[in-house]
Each structure stands twice: as C-alpha cells, then as structure tokens.
Amino acid sequence: MAEVVTPEAAFARGITELRRLTGLPVVMGGLVTSEQHFTITELRGARTSSLANLRVRHGEGLGGKTLASRRPAAVRAYPHSRSITHRYDRWVAPEGLQSVASIPVGLPGRAPSAIVYLCERRDEPLGPAVIDAVRPALTRLAVDLSAALTVQEQLSAMAARASAPELEHGDLLRELRDVARLTTDPSTRRQLETVLARLHGGAGAEAVATPRRSPLTPREQEVLRLIEQGATNLEIAERLGLVENTVKSYVKTAMAKLGADNRYKAALLARTEGWLH
C-alpha cells in the first residue's frame, strides 16, 4: 500500500500553491512542532540557502510574533521596522526582503499547525488584501494539515496498540473515517479507505462515505463551496444565476447554522464536517 501523505508533504504542496497564486518572489514557512519555536523548512523562490532550516523562536522576528499572537503580521522596509525584533536580520539580509507578511495556518480555535511567510523584495505593502486573496488556499492547507497530522497520530497509536489485540479500536477507526472524509487530498483519502477496509473487514470505505447529516441546504452548500474557492458574493450570484442580496442571505443563514462569525470560517467548518463535496 502507498504511504499516506505526511504533514510535511501536505505543507510542501501548500507552499508551492501559495507561490503560484500570489506570484510573489518568495513564499516560505514551516510546521509548528513546539509552542516555543518552529523551523523554516520550505522555501520557494529563494536566491540563497540562508533561511533554510532557520529556527524561529516564540516572540522573535515577524514569524515569532505570529507564533505568539496567533495572528497575521506584516512589515514594510523590513530592515528598518520598529515593530519586530531583528534577531534574524543576518539570515534575512542575503535575500533582500523588504515587505513580509507572516500568517498562522490552522483550524479555528486551535493553535496554528504552520506559519507561512509571503515576501516581496520591493517596499510594497503585503496587508489584509493579500491575505484575503490567499485565504481559500490557506483554508484548504489548514484542513489538509489537520487531516495529515491526525492520520500520523492515529496510525502511531494503532501501531502501539497492535501488540494488545484485546483493546477496542472503535474510537480510533471512527476518527480515521472522519479524517478520510474531511481531507481534500484525494491520494490521502484513497489510502485511508484502503487502511480502513483492511482493518474493518471491508467496511471502512463504506463508513467513510456516510457523513453526519448536514444542516445546510444544497444551495447553502453551493455558496460555501464557492466562498472556499475565493469567489465574492457578486461572482457567486453570477455563477448561480441569483441576485447578490439572495447570496448574502444564504451566507448569513449558513453562518448562523454553523456558529461562524465570518464567511470563511463558515466554509471551513462546513468542509471539516464533510458537507462540501
């Protein structure tokens, strides 16, 4: 059986996609494996290796600031910014970065599973407009990372329990089914279905295909799916043959049903529940 997609592989793919979407000269980042630091492991567009495998500490530099606050941060004229510490200047300088935004990647209400940097070598702002433009891709990356991390944890737990056949694996199997249903990566989904089928006498794939009943109407699901892809209300209205106010109404009711305080969180929650196909 092929190997399940790892968090590292999912993150590498996400960084590549973000650079393609933004067209920025440098996009980079790393998985968060500790509350105190993370390491930059993925670099796209770098001219040197100075930032490769750089460990960024909690509260230090732009990424460390984001790790501590769990909020996006951005600076212009990076070498002269007074809003961050300059602990990492000697590593940043060879790349000539001027405008940098750091963004936490993770599911709502949880600690970030990764930190992403969007970088420009010109002194141009990388503020909320840039972050909003890549939000759908960040949402997909957050879901795929969560799925890959859960798979990694549960397969490790399964291996640890293999020597104790008397233990019940029901909860473990249910969680793996949920992850297989949620992930947006088709390779991971197929591989998990194979694992589940082998572990559960062929019933795994069938169980994956039966998600919890959705409170959303089909139209609300269509609207949230397009929001996830980055479409505006006007673009959604044109795609679905509706007026813009009707789309706004669908968004509002979907947010209320899901307990989300914005449209992107509603789309993410619907995705994580398996209600967007």
Secondary structure, 3 states (H helix, E strand, C coil): CCCCCCHHHHHHHHHHHHHHHHCCCEEEEEECCCCCEEECCEEECCCCCCCCCCEEECCCHHHHHHHHHCCCEEECCHHHCCCCCCCCHHHHHHHCCCEEEEEEECCCCCCCCEEEEEEECCCCCCCHHHHHHHHHHHHHHHHHHHHHHHHHHHHHHHHHHCCCCCCCCHHHHHHHHHHHHHCCCHHHHHHHHHHHHHHCCCCHHHHHCCCCCCCCCHHHHHHHHHHHCCCCHHHHHHHHCCCHHHHHHHHHHHHHHHCCCCHHHHHHHHHHCCCCC
